[in-house]
């Protein structure tokens, strides 16, 4: 086996290890002296955590949020009791081997929401989390597809989820902003719903395998009306 081939294999293993470590945690990272649920850090809160220093933000690679479905009244308003899709759009500036991210659903006045089951139609066992445009199968993330860690996804807010993927033979290629992931929800009461970023331990930073970080336009706030 040549040195180049061996280095390639080792590089792929490192990428895989990073991605799986980042999705291994059961709860979002909480800052010191803040053990209560909901005390996690947002992506914009700090440049480093512990001994790890994050790479630069790649402004050409951004994650943004839109809503769709029967419960989407308009771009910023959700209808009580109707199924709505929280859609994650990804733009990308260069080929990527792996990524990890985390998201939080929270509210100052809504206590619970529903994750309607849609078995066999999503990337998780209940089907409420879906991949789109090549992220619904192994077309892009060819090592086990889109990886989902529902750290706390029980409908009692705040809810948290880790999302990631590893490409061994394929790559996440450069693209304009495209819908890649969605969360199906039903909100049973009026109020305000917030979608924001979150860190997952032990390696759960928002990052690509080359240490770049995607830009984040959030937090995104939606009004929920009757």
C-alpha positions as CSV (number, residue, x, y, z in Angstrom):
1,X,0.0,0.0,0.0
2,X,1.4,3.4,-1.0
3,X,2.0,6.2,1.5
4,X,-0.5,8.4,-0.4
5,X,-3.3,5.7,-0.1
6,X,-2.5,5.1,3.6
7,X,-2.7,8.9,4.3
8,X,-6.0,9.1,2.5
9,X,-7.5,6.3,4.6
10,X,-6.2,7.9,7.8
11,X,-7.6,11.2,6.7
12,X,-11.1,9.7,6.1
13,X,-11.0,7.9,9.5
14,X,-10.2,11.2,11.2
15,X,-13.2,12.9,9.4
16,X,-15.5,10.1,10.4
17,X,-14.3,10.3,14.1
18,X,-14.9,14.0,14.2
19,X,-18.4,13.7,12.9
20,X,-19.5,10.8,15.1
21,X,-18.0,12.4,18.2
22,X,-19.9,15.6,17.5
23,X,-23.2,13.7,17.4
24,X,-22.4,11.5,20.4
25,X,-23.7,13.8,23.2
26,X,-27.1,13.4,24.6
27,X,-27.6,17.0,25.7
28,X,-26.5,20.4,24.4
29,X,-23.4,22.0,26.0
30,X,-24.3,24.2,29.0
31,X,-21.9,26.9,30.2
32,X,-20.4,26.8,33.6
33,X,-22.8,27.4,36.6
34,X,-25.8,27.1,34.3
35,X,-27.0,23.5,34.6
36,X,-30.7,24.2,33.9
37,X,-32.3,23.1,30.7
38,X,-32.3,26.0,28.2
39,X,-28.9,27.4,29.3
40,X,-27.0,26.2,26.3
41,X,-24.7,28.4,24.2
42,X,-25.7,29.8,20.8
43,X,-23.3,29.6,17.8
44,X,-22.7,33.4,18.2
45,X,-22.0,33.3,21.9
46,X,-18.3,32.3,21.8
47,X,-15.3,31.7,19.6
48,X,-14.1,28.7,21.5
49,X,-15.2,26.2,24.1
50,X,-12.7,24.4,26.4
51,X,-9.4,23.9,24.7
52,X,-10.8,23.8,21.2
53,X,-10.6,26.8,19.0
54,X,-13.1,27.1,16.1
55,X,-12.1,28.0,12.5
56,X,-13.2,31.0,10.6
57,X,-16.8,31.6,9.5
58,X,-17.2,31.0,5.8
59,X,-19.7,33.6,4.7
60,X,-20.2,31.8,1.4
61,X,-21.6,28.8,3.3
62,X,-24.7,29.8,5.2
63,X,-27.5,28.0,7.0
64,X,-30.8,29.8,7.1
65,X,-34.4,28.9,8.1
66,X,-37.8,29.2,6.3
67,X,-41.2,27.7,7.0
68,X,-43.6,25.9,4.7
69,X,-46.7,23.6,4.8
70,X,-50.3,24.2,5.8
71,X,-49.3,25.9,9.1
72,X,-47.2,28.5,7.4
73,X,-49.4,31.6,7.2
74,X,-46.6,33.8,5.8
75,X,-42.8,33.9,6.1
76,X,-42.8,34.7,9.8
77,X,-46.2,33.4,11.1
78,X,-47.4,29.9,12.1
79,X,-51.0,28.7,12.5
80,X,-51.9,27.0,15.8
81,X,-52.8,23.4,15.3
82,X,-51.6,23.1,11.7
83,X,-48.6,21.1,10.6
84,X,-45.7,23.3,9.7
85,X,-42.2,22.5,8.3
86,X,-39.1,24.2,9.7
87,X,-36.9,24.2,6.7
88,X,-33.1,24.4,6.9
89,X,-31.4,25.9,3.8
90,X,-27.7,25.3,3.1
91,X,-25.5,27.3,0.7
92,X,-21.9,26.0,0.2
93,X,-18.7,27.5,-1.2
94,X,-16.5,24.4,-1.7
95,X,-16.5,20.6,-1.6
96,X,-17.0,19.2,2.0
97,X,-16.3,15.8,3.5
98,X,-18.3,16.2,6.7
99,X,-20.2,18.6,8.9
100,X,-21.8,18.9,12.3
101,X,-24.5,21.3,13.5
102,X,-27.1,21.6,16.3
103,X,-30.5,23.3,16.5
104,X,-32.8,24.5,19.4
105,X,-36.5,25.1,19.4
106,X,-37.6,27.3,22.3
107,X,-40.2,29.8,23.3
108,X,-40.8,32.4,26.1
109,X,-44.5,31.5,26.3
110,X,-45.2,28.1,24.5
111,X,-44.6,25.1,26.8
112,X,-45.0,22.2,24.3
113,X,-45.2,21.3,20.7
114,X,-45.8,18.1,18.7
115,X,-43.5,16.2,16.4
116,X,-46.0,14.4,14.2
117,X,-44.9,10.9,13.2
118,X,-44.5,10.0,9.6
119,X,-42.8,6.6,9.7
120,X,-40.6,5.6,6.8
121,X,-40.7,9.1,5.3
122,X,-37.8,10.8,7.2
123,X,-34.2,10.3,8.3
124,X,-35.1,9.4,11.9
125,X,-37.2,6.6,13.2
126,X,-40.4,8.6,13.6
127,X,-40.1,10.4,10.3
128,X,-40.6,14.0,11.5
129,X,-37.0,15.0,10.5
130,X,-36.6,14.8,6.8
131,X,-33.7,15.2,4.3
132,X,-34.1,16.8,0.9
133,X,-32.3,17.2,-2.4
134,X,-29.9,14.3,-1.9
135,X,-29.9,14.4,1.9
136,X,-32.8,12.0,2.1
137,X,-30.6,9.1,1.2
138,X,-26.8,8.3,0.8
139,X,-26.4,10.4,-2.4
140,X,-24.2,13.0,-0.6
141,X,-23.5,11.8,2.9
142,X,-22.6,8.3,1.8
143,X,-21.5,7.0,5.2
144,X,-24.9,6.1,6.7
145,X,-26.7,9.1,5.3
146,X,-27.7,12.1,7.3
147,X,-26.9,11.6,11.0
148,X,-29.5,12.7,13.6
149,X,-29.0,12.9,17.3
150,X,-32.3,13.8,19.0
151,X,-30.7,14.9,22.2
152,X,-34.0,16.2,23.7
153,X,-36.8,16.0,21.2
154,X,-39.8,15.2,23.4
155,X,-42.0,18.2,22.6
156,X,-41.4,19.9,26.0
157,X,-39.6,23.1,25.1
158,X,-36.8,23.7,24.7
159,X,-36.1,20.9,22.2
160,X,-32.6,20.1,20.8
161,X,-31.3,18.1,17.8
162,X,-27.9,17.4,16.4
163,X,-27.5,17.0,12.6
164,X,-24.4,15.9,10.7
165,X,-23.0,13.8,7.9
166,X,-19.9,12.2,6.5
167,X,-19.0,11.8,2.8
168,X,-16.4,9.1,2.0
169,X,-16.6,8.8,-1.8
170,X,-18.9,11.7,-2.5
171,X,-18.7,15.4,-1.5
172,X,-21.1,18.1,-0.5
173,X,-20.5,20.2,-3.6
174,X,-20.8,24.0,-3.9
175,X,-24.3,25.2,-4.3
176,X,-26.7,28.2,-3.9
177,X,-29.1,28.2,-0.9
178,X,-31.0,24.9,-1.1
179,X,-33.5,23.2,1.2
180,X,-31.7,20.2,2.8
181,X,-33.4,19.4,6.1
182,X,-36.8,20.0,7.6
183,X,-38.5,19.4,11.0
184,X,-42.3,18.7,11.0
185,X,-44.1,20.4,13.9
186,X,-47.6,21.2,15.2
187,X,-47.8,24.1,17.7
188,X,-50.9,23.7,19.9
189,X,-51.0,27.2,21.4
190,X,-50.4,30.8,20.4
191,X,-47.1,32.6,21.2
192,X,-43.6,32.9,19.9
193,X,-41.4,30.1,18.5
194,X,-37.6,30.6,18.2
195,X,-35.2,28.5,16.1
196,X,-31.5,28.9,17.0
197,X,-28.2,27.2,16.9
198,X,-26.8,25.0,19.7
199,X,-23.5,23.2,20.5
200,X,-23.5,19.4,21.2
201,X,-20.7,17.8,23.3
202,X,-18.1,16.4,23.1
203,X,-17.1,17.8,19.7
204,X,-20.4,19.3,18.7
205,X,-19.3,22.6,17.2
206,X,-20.9,24.0,14.1
207,X,-18.2,23.1,11.7
208,X,-17.1,21.4,8.5
209,X,-14.3,18.8,8.4
210,X,-11.8,21.5,7.2
211,X,-12.6,23.5,10.4
212,X,-14.6,26.2,8.5
213,X,-17.8,27.2,10.2
214,X,-21.0,27.9,8.2
215,X,-22.6,31.3,8.8
216,X,-25.9,31.4,10.7
217,X,-28.5,34.1,10.2
218,X,-30.5,33.3,13.4
219,X,-32.0,33.2,15.8
220,X,-35.2,33.1,13.8
221,X,-38.4,34.1,15.5
222,X,-41.9,33.1,14.4
223,X,-45.3,34.4,15.6
224,X,-47.8,31.6,16.3
225,X,-51.4,32.7,15.9
226,X,-54.9,31.1,16.2
